[in-house]
Amino acid sequence: MQNEPVDVLIIGAGASGAAIAWSLLETRMRILCLEQGPHLKDKGYPSRDDGYELARYGNFSCDPNVRGLKQDYPINADDSCITPVNFNAVGGSTINFLGHWPRMKPSDFRTRSLDGVGADWPVDYDTLAPFYDMNDRNTGVSGLGGNPAYPDYAPELPPIPIGKLGQTLAKGFNARGYHWWPSDVSILSQDHDGRQKCVNAGTCDLGCAAGAKGGTNFTYWPMLENAGVELRSECRVREILVDEATGFATGVLYHGADGQVHEQMAELVVVACNGVGTPRLLLNSKSKAFPDGLANRNGMVGKNLMFHPLTGVAGVFDEPMLGHEGPMACSILSQEFYETDPTRDFVRGYGLHSGRSTPPMTYALGGYGVDSPIPWGAEHREAMDNVYPYLAGLTVVSEDLPEEHNCVTLDPDLTDSDGIAAPKITYRLGDNTRRMLRHGEERAKEILLAAGAKKVLSKGDDNVWWRAGWHQMGTCRMGDDPVTSVVNGWGRSHDVKNLFIVDGSIFPTAGAVNPTSTIQAMALFIGDCIKTNIETLFD
Amino acid sequence: MWTQTQRTLLDAILDELVPPSNDGTIPGAGALGVADFLPTADAFAPNPVDTTQAVMMALGESFVELTRPEKVAALHLIEAQKPDAFATLVRLTYMGYYSRPDTRPLFGVGAHPIHPQGYPVPREDEALMDELTAPVRARGKVYRDAK
């Protein structure tokens, strides 16, 4: 079935797809977005149910292999120590992300020049700063201005409460003389722009039924749909089509909500499926002109997959820490060990995040992102009565370096419910990252003890959290050199002049911060470049 | 779902997996009725009833007659012999136990669905935040310029 052509076709209604649609609104081009997931209805949020925590292990798991819903594609992570997690709906993974909103830092864009690793970005912090600001205004960001870990900027809304847990840990950081700061969050600390403030439910991963968290289903999409952007949900793109003569993208084939395969033509195609979904789609888009996948003449599509490998350390305190009250992953953030220090045995660095704790079921089952239930029997009783309520933890969030052998390819056997080849992840932890995580664990122990913990609990092994593949970056990296990168400095494919990529896959390096703020700032920057270059866009 | 004999055996097993507190204020998983949850748990494990029955059959009806130390020893033995089934039963037991609204308050967590009520957490006043951040601000800039 064929549909009327559009000017701009965006694939994916998550963080980046929504942001670039907003940026392109003023062009008055006809914009269509195809999203494989549904529009989530109010009753679809499990946090309104009595047994809400169960959903974390069923149809609201962050792991598509656990959810196994029609709109999900399976991911073969057998050859990886981290499995990618995501959500497929209007809003994408901003439905179940945790709303932590730190920006990348100036040095993150210059790791090759400064530290001899990774790759410099074609853009720098100063270029991106106005787009961070623009995106923050559209999203609603809470935090405390004056953070000495960044060039000066101030979130629009006051910080969310850091709570007893945050206050306790802050004293530990102060005792050690280390940096910390209340986390910047895309979570409303007060009613804002017609949305309700956070009620401190603590289950951000189950979707924010209040709309206080900055999921694009609550921020950008209401604006976009009111402005006339067409959004077709439950539409999964099978492949991007190309004109063999010109090498231009002509549109897509997609599986519609009606069960039929549709053809949708477009003048300009924007891919916004993030670090696993985007290379998967390009690799599935084979043609005579691109036998190894679209925009993949140099073989770089899918290479350099980066996550943010995590490990955690917890302290047991004398008083209940009430860690289940307040936004789940966000209280305070230390960037004391973020920048390269030549006295350490690793380059680049990491953040120490004080996430809060979970309700009791998740703790009993091993914690968020971990499948390792606590013991049964008498030890269970001891852990639940005398450890769980008194816990405050620190998570070590490390910067991954790009390595070509870490990659996304197509699985030869596994497919989604439409028969489209599923992605396969090949990923192993780098030695630099391993050393960084060990260093972080030791510092976290010191800080927890300085904060008054009577006991510190750490795994003491080299294993990272399994379901920690939130941040999927690098697999279609941007760069000025068409031999080593997939898109140019403003997101346009080197091979296909009317194909743009705007998600985390274009990151040349990963930084050590949650990437959504930067993904959206980059999408707005690319939108701005498209508008600026509109006359010569396809030259 | 369960016969009376099965239910007695299953409750005894569950009360060892999540035992009651010594002072009796927190019930065990058997007394709390987690046995009713298990047949409904097929969204979280394939064939939960078959899995549960495999553990029950391995332990046998005589399990209920054992002393507590003997029960614990018997469970450890089955855990070693049938690790997958046992691990699934443990996991489902925790899910059934802690998903109950009446269980959460025993661990300091609200019984209510988490939305719309949430929790009242006051924002720190400016003076406290100033005091806490003062040492951090006093140190000054902690990022590198990249120019």
Interface residues (C-beta under 8 A of the other chain):
Chain A: Y45 S47 R48 D49 D50 G51 Y52 E53 L54 Y57 G58 N59 K105 P106 S107 F109 R110 S113 L114 D124 Y125 L144 G146 P148 A149 Y150 P151 P158 P159 I160 P161 I162 G163 Q167 A170 K171 F173 N174 G177 H179 W180 W181 P182 S189 C198 V199 N200 A201 G202 T203 L206 A209 A210 P320 L322 H324 E325 G326 Q335 E336 Y338 E339 T340 P359 P360 M361 A364 L365 P373 W376 G377 A378 H380 R381 M384 D385 Y388 P389
Chain B: E16 L17 V18 P19 S21 I26 A43 F44 V72 L75 A87 V90 R91 T93 Y94 M95 Y97 Y98 S99 R100 P101 T103 R104 F107 G108 V109 P113 I114 H115 P116 Q117 G118 Y119 P120 V121 P122 R123 E124 L128 M129 L132 T133 P135 V136 R137 R139 G140 K141 V142 Y143 R144 D145 A146 K147
